[in-house]
Amino acid sequence: MDSPTEFDVEGVPDGAKLLCVVKSPSGLSTPTPGRQMPNGAYRFCYTPVEEGAYDIELSYDSLNLPVFPYRVDVAKGADPSKVKVCAFALLYSQAKTCNTAIYFN
């Protein structure tokens, strides 16, 4: 919390426009700029300023992705480097983790 947090989205086709909005626990929506990395992944950065559940919304070429918003619980001492998001896996996964807090030890 109170420090920049980065996450990568992999498996995005070349030339696609991937947009991200992060919604804080108090309801503030913040467009989050992303940049395409040399490996083709998109890297997004935001700074959580309050504890609680944040919703990460991604859209691809102006279409909302069906598995989003993705919920992330933010707490003091959390390690965001342990989170990895893969667009292909999210789009085609049968896992029931959407909108569920995930904790890493």
C-alpha positions as CSV (number, residue, x, y, z in Angstrom):
1,M,0.0,0.0,0.0
2,D,1.2,3.6,-0.8
3,S,3.8,2.3,-3.2
4,P,3.6,1.8,-7.0
5,T,2.3,-1.7,-8.0
6,E,2.9,-3.2,-11.4
7,F,1.2,-6.1,-13.1
8,D,1.6,-7.6,-16.5
9,V,-1.0,-8.9,-18.9
10,E,0.4,-11.5,-21.3
11,G,-1.1,-13.0,-24.5
12,V,-2.4,-9.8,-26.0
13,P,-2.2,-9.8,-29.8
14,D,0.0,-7.2,-31.5
15,G,-1.7,-3.9,-32.1
16,A,-4.5,-4.5,-29.7
17,K,-5.7,-1.6,-27.5
18,L,-5.8,-2.9,-23.9
19,L,-7.2,-0.4,-21.4
20,C,-7.3,-0.7,-17.6
21,V,-9.3,1.1,-14.9
22,V,-8.6,0.5,-11.2
23,K,-11.5,1.1,-8.9
24,S,-10.6,1.7,-5.2
25,P,-12.6,0.4,-2.2
26,S,-14.1,3.9,-1.8
27,G,-15.3,3.8,-5.4
28,L,-12.8,6.1,-7.1
29,S,-12.2,4.9,-10.7
30,T,-8.7,5.7,-12.1
31,P,-7.7,5.0,-15.7
32,T,-4.4,3.2,-15.4
33,P,-1.9,3.7,-18.2
34,G,-0.2,0.7,-19.7
35,R,2.7,0.2,-22.0
36,Q,3.6,-2.6,-24.3
37,M,6.8,-4.4,-23.2
38,P,9.4,-5.9,-25.7
39,N,8.0,-9.4,-25.0
40,G,4.5,-8.2,-26.1
41,A,3.0,-8.1,-22.6
42,Y,1.3,-5.0,-21.4
43,R,2.5,-3.5,-18.0
44,F,0.2,-1.5,-15.9
45,C,1.1,0.5,-12.8
46,Y,-1.1,1.9,-10.1
47,T,-0.6,3.0,-6.5
48,P,-3.2,1.7,-3.9
49,V,-3.7,4.3,-1.3
50,E,-6.2,2.6,0.9
51,E,-6.7,-0.9,2.3
52,G,-9.5,-3.1,0.9
53,A,-10.8,-4.6,-2.3
54,Y,-9.8,-3.0,-5.6
55,D,-11.5,-4.0,-8.8
56,I,-9.2,-4.1,-11.9
57,E,-11.2,-3.7,-15.1
58,L,-9.6,-4.5,-18.5
59,S,-11.1,-3.8,-21.9
60,Y,-9.7,-5.1,-25.2
61,D,-10.3,-3.0,-28.3
62,S,-13.1,-1.2,-26.4
63,L,-14.8,-4.4,-25.4
64,N,-15.0,-5.4,-21.7
65,L,-13.4,-8.7,-21.1
66,P,-15.9,-11.3,-19.6
67,V,-13.8,-12.3,-16.6
68,F,-13.4,-8.7,-15.3
69,P,-13.5,-6.9,-13.0
70,Y,-10.8,-8.9,-11.2
71,R,-10.8,-8.2,-7.4
72,V,-7.5,-7.8,-5.5
73,D,-7.4,-7.2,-1.7
74,V,-4.8,-4.7,-0.7
75,A,-3.3,-4.7,2.8
76,K,-0.2,-3.4,4.4
77,G,2.8,-5.6,3.7
78,A,1.3,-7.3,0.6
79,D,3.7,-8.4,-2.2
80,P,2.3,-7.6,-5.6
81,S,5.3,-9.2,-7.4
82,K,3.7,-12.6,-6.6
83,V,0.7,-11.8,-8.9
84,K,0.8,-12.7,-12.6
85,V,-2.1,-12.2,-15.0
86,C,-2.3,-14.0,-18.4
87,A,-5.0,-12.8,-20.8
88,F,-5.3,-16.1,-22.5
89,A,-5.7,-18.0,-19.3
90,L,-8.3,-15.5,-18.0
91,L,-10.3,-15.6,-21.2
92,Y,-10.4,-19.4,-21.4
93,S,-10.1,-20.5,-17.8
94,Q,-12.9,-22.5,-16.2
95,A,-11.5,-21.5,-12.7
96,K,-14.0,-19.8,-10.4
97,T,-11.7,-17.2,-9.0
98,C,-13.3,-14.1,-10.5
99,N,-14.3,-11.6,-7.9
100,T,-12.8,-13.6,-5.2
101,A,-9.9,-12.4,-3.0
102,I,-6.7,-14.3,-3.5
103,Y,-4.0,-14.3,-0.8
104,F,-0.3,-15.1,-1.3
105,N,1.9,-16.2,1.6
